[in-house]
């Protein structure tokens, strides 16, 4: 049985699974410079030892899934950053470094998830057909590098989300979908672009998605977003929330939630049936260390 099948068996049996915290903001906190228009996607080539160490830290704290640093390495982000010729190298090394961390920590059952997105820091969005072609190539690289599954991250548009989902599933690997959402003025839970979360969930209802995450969503919105998710999604769910305020593209680390307060919120989410718990931007090793104790309860 594959490590992924074993993990899903445990989820369906009611176990709680700890994933990692932020990778992009954590390597930034440790001094890795950003790529203009590709955020913190450059660490795999500029500072591989720091990136590998972040993965190792999360694994040593008990994380059973680590997400590769590929959120910002889709082709069009790298093109806008002026480094499109290194597209394959950034994506391949992102997964390889996570695998190296798993091997170094002797955690053979830990999963390496390839995180992919279509977020643009320049605001220049490609045509949907071009996004499809570029994502299919990215998926081929990440799968060949050894990823166990794909994590679609910061999905805020249904049409683009479906393009990434189709591309990821073409690899034959399992895919989890991560939505970024919040309630609108009427209290309806919507994706960041304004489309109702219920519509997005309906769009993937027959797409063989094993798990849906609420991710890169402010802590204070998670409970309401879970209301919308659990009303429209019968399968397993996960949460890895965002904390802190950005100044430009840089996180203000002084504005992030404390580990104790994050765990208090996470306890509520776990009590509601969340199966997979971790953190996104601003959630670092100190938070995951406390979450590990909560997951064990």
C-alpha positions in Angstrom: 0.0 0.0 0.0 1.4 3.5 -0.9 2.1 6.0 1.8 -0.8 8.1 0.4 -3.2 5.2 0.6 -2.1 4.5 4.2 -2.7 8.2 5.1 -6.1 8.3 3.5 -7.1 5.1 5.3 -6.2 6.8 8.6 -8.1 9.9 7.8 -11.2 7.9 7.0 -10.7 6.1 10.3 -11.0 9.4 12.1 -7.3 10.2 12.8 -6.0 13.7 12.8 -3.1 14.5 10.5 -0.6 17.3 11.0 0.8 19.0 8.0 3.5 21.7 8.0 3.4 25.4 8.5 4.4 28.1 6.1 7.3 27.5 3.8 7.5 30.7 1.8 7.2 33.2 4.7 9.4 31.0 6.8 12.4 31.0 4.4 11.8 34.8 4.1 12.0 35.0 7.9 15.3 33.1 7.8 16.8 35.6 5.3 16.0 34.3 1.8 15.5 37.2 -0.6 12.4 37.4 -2.7 12.1 37.2 -6.4 10.4 40.3 -7.8 7.0 39.1 -9.1 7.6 35.5 -7.9 7.5 36.2 -4.1 9.4 33.5 -2.1 9.7 31.0 -5.0 13.4 31.4 -5.4 14.7 29.6 -2.4 15.2 26.2 -4.0 18.0 27.5 -6.1 19.3 30.5 -4.2 19.3 29.0 -0.6 18.6 25.2 -0.9 20.0 24.5 2.6 17.6 26.9 4.3 14.6 25.6 2.4 15.6 22.0 3.2 16.1 22.9 6.9 12.6 24.4 7.0 11.1 21.1 5.8 13.3 19.2 8.2 12.1 21.3 11.1 8.5 20.6 10.4 9.1 16.9 10.0 11.0 16.8 13.3 8.0 18.4 15.0 5.6 15.7 13.7 4.3 17.0 10.4 3.3 14.0 8.2 2.8 16.1 5.0 5.3 18.8 3.8 4.4 21.0 0.9 7.1 21.8 -1.6 8.0 25.5 -2.2 6.3 25.6 -5.6 3.4 28.0 -4.9 5.2 30.7 -6.7 7.1 28.7 -9.4 4.4 28.5 -12.1 5.7 29.6 -15.5 4.1 33.0 -15.6 5.3 34.1 -12.2 8.8 33.1 -13.2 8.5 34.8 -16.5 7.4 38.0 -14.8 10.4 37.7 -12.5 12.7 37.4 -15.5 13.8 33.8 -14.8 11.5 31.7 -17.0 14.6 29.8 -18.3 14.9 28.2 -14.8 11.3 27.1 -14.7 12.2 23.4 -14.8 15.0 23.8 -12.2 12.9 25.7 -9.7 10.1 23.2 -9.9 12.2 20.1 -9.8 14.4 21.2 -7.0 11.4 22.3 -4.9 10.2 18.7 -4.7 13.7 17.2 -4.5 14.6 19.3 -1.4 11.4 18.2 0.4 12.3 14.5 -0.4 15.8 15.1 0.8 14.5 16.4 4.0 12.3 13.4 4.4 15.2 11.1 3.8 17.5 13.0 6.1 15.0 12.8 8.9 14.3 9.1 8.1 10.5 9.7 7.8 9.7 7.3 5.0 5.9 7.5 5.5 5.8 11.3 5.3 4.2 12.7 2.1 5.7 15.3 -0.1 2.8 17.4 -1.6 3.6 19.6 -4.6 1.9 22.9 -4.0 0.7 24.7 -7.2 -1.2 27.9 -7.8 -1.9 30.5 -10.5 -1.5 33.6 -8.3 0.0 36.6 -10.1 2.1 39.2 -8.3 2.3 41.3 -11.4 -1.4 41.2 -12.2 -0.6 39.9 -15.6 -2.8 36.8 -16.1 -2.3 34.5 -19.1 -5.2 33.3 -21.3 -6.8 30.2 -20.0 -5.4 28.0 -22.7 -1.9 29.3 -22.0 -2.4 28.7 -18.3 -3.4 25.1 -19.2 -0.4 24.4 -21.3 2.0 25.9 -18.7 0.4 24.0 -15.8 0.5 20.7 -17.6 4.2 21.1 -18.0 4.7 22.1 -14.4 2.7 19.1 -13.3 4.9 16.8 -15.4 8.1 18.2 -13.8 6.7 18.0 -10.2 5.4 14.4 -10.7 8.7 13.2 -12.2 10.6 14.8 -9.3 8.7 12.4 -6.9 5.7 14.2 -5.5 3.2 12.0 -3.7 0.2 14.3 -4.4 -0.8 17.7 -5.6 -2.1 20.5 -3.4 -3.9 23.2 -5.4 -3.4 26.4 -3.3 -5.1 29.7 -3.1 -7.9 28.8 -5.5 -10.0 31.9 -5.9 -11.5 31.5 -9.4 -13.5 28.5 -10.5 -12.4 28.5 -14.1 -8.7 28.7 -13.3 -9.1 26.2 -10.5 -10.6 23.6 -12.9 -7.7 24.1 -15.3 -5.2 23.3 -12.6 -7.3 20.4 -11.3 -7.5 18.8 -14.8 -3.7 19.3 -15.3 -2.8 17.9 -11.8 -5.1 14.9 -12.2 -3.6 14.1 -15.6 -0.5 13.0 -13.7 -2.4 10.1 -12.1 -1.5 11.5 -8.6 -4.2 12.4 -6.1 -5.2 16.0 -5.8 -6.4 18.1 -2.9 -8.0 21.5 -3.5 -7.3 24.5 -1.3 -9.7 27.4 -1.4 -9.0 30.9 -0.1 -12.3 32.4 1.0 -14.2 34.7 3.4 -17.8 35.7 4.0 -19.2 38.6 1.9 -21.3 41.4 3.3 -24.4 39.2 3.3 -22.5 36.4 5.2 -22.2 34.2 2.1 -18.9 32.3 2.1 -17.2 33.3 -1.2 -13.9 32.7 -2.9 -11.7 35.8 -2.9 -12.9 36.8 -6.3 -16.6 36.8 -5.1 -17.8 33.5 -6.5 -19.8 31.5 -3.8 -17.8 28.6 -2.3 -20.8 26.4 -2.8 -20.5 26.9 -6.6 -16.8 26.0 -6.5 -17.6 22.8 -4.5 -20.3 21.9 -7.0 -17.8 22.3 -9.8 -15.5 19.6 -8.2 -18.3 17.3 -6.9 -17.7 14.6 -9.5 -14.0 15.3 -10.0 -12.5 12.6 -7.6 -11.0 15.1 -5.2 -10.1 13.3 -2.0 -10.0 16.3 0.3 -10.7 20.0 0.4 -8.7 22.5 2.4 -9.5 26.0 3.6 -6.1 27.7 3.3 -4.5 31.1 3.2 -7.7 32.4 4.9 -7.5 34.6 7.9 -8.0 32.8 11.2 -11.1 34.8 12.2 -12.9 33.7 9.0 -12.2 30.0 9.3 -15.2 29.0 11.4 -17.6 30.7 9.0 -15.8 29.2 6.0 -16.2 25.8 7.6 -19.9 26.4 7.9 -20.0 26.9 4.1 -17.7 24.0 3.4 -19.4 21.4 5.6 -22.8 22.3 4.3 -21.7 21.5 0.7 -18.9 19.0 0.9 -19.3 15.5 2.3 -15.7 14.4 2.2 -12.6 15.0 4.4 -11.5 18.5 5.1 -8.4 20.3 6.1 -7.4 23.8 7.4 -4.1 25.6 7.1 -4.9 29.3 7.9 -3.1 32.5 7.3 -2.1 35.0 9.9 -0.5 38.5 9.8 -0.6 41.5 7.5 1.5 42.0 4.4 3.3 45.2 3.6 3.7 45.0 -0.1 4.8 41.4 -0.7 6.5 41.1 2.7 4.8 39.7 5.8 4.9 41.8 9.0 5.9 39.0 11.4 5.0 41.1 14.4 1.3 41.0 13.3 1.0 37.2 13.4 -1.1 35.2 15.9 0.6 33.6 18.9 1.0 29.8 18.9 -1.3 29.5 21.9 -4.1 31.5 20.2 -3.7 29.6 17.0 -4.0 26.3 18.8 -7.1 27.5 20.6 -8.7 28.2 17.3 -7.4 25.0 15.8 -9.0 23.0 18.6 -12.4 24.3 17.6 -11.8 23.3 14.0 -10.6 19.8 15.0 -13.7 19.4 17.2 -15.8 20.2 14.1 -14.3 17.2 12.3 -11.3 18.7 10.5 -9.0 15.9 9.6 -5.9 17.7 8.4 -4.4 20.7 10.3 -1.4 22.9 9.7 -0.6 26.5 8.8 -0.1 28.9 5.9 1.7 32.3 5.8 2.9 33.4 9.2 2.4 30.0 10.9 5.9 28.8 11.7 7.6 26.0 13.6 6.5 27.3 17.0 2.9 27.0 16.0 3.4 23.5 14.5 5.1 22.4 17.7 2.0 23.3 19.7 -0.4 21.9 17.0 1.4 18.6 17.3 0.4 18.3 20.9 -3.2 19.1 20.0 -3.3 16.5 17.2 -2.2 13.8 19.6 -5.1 14.3 22.0 
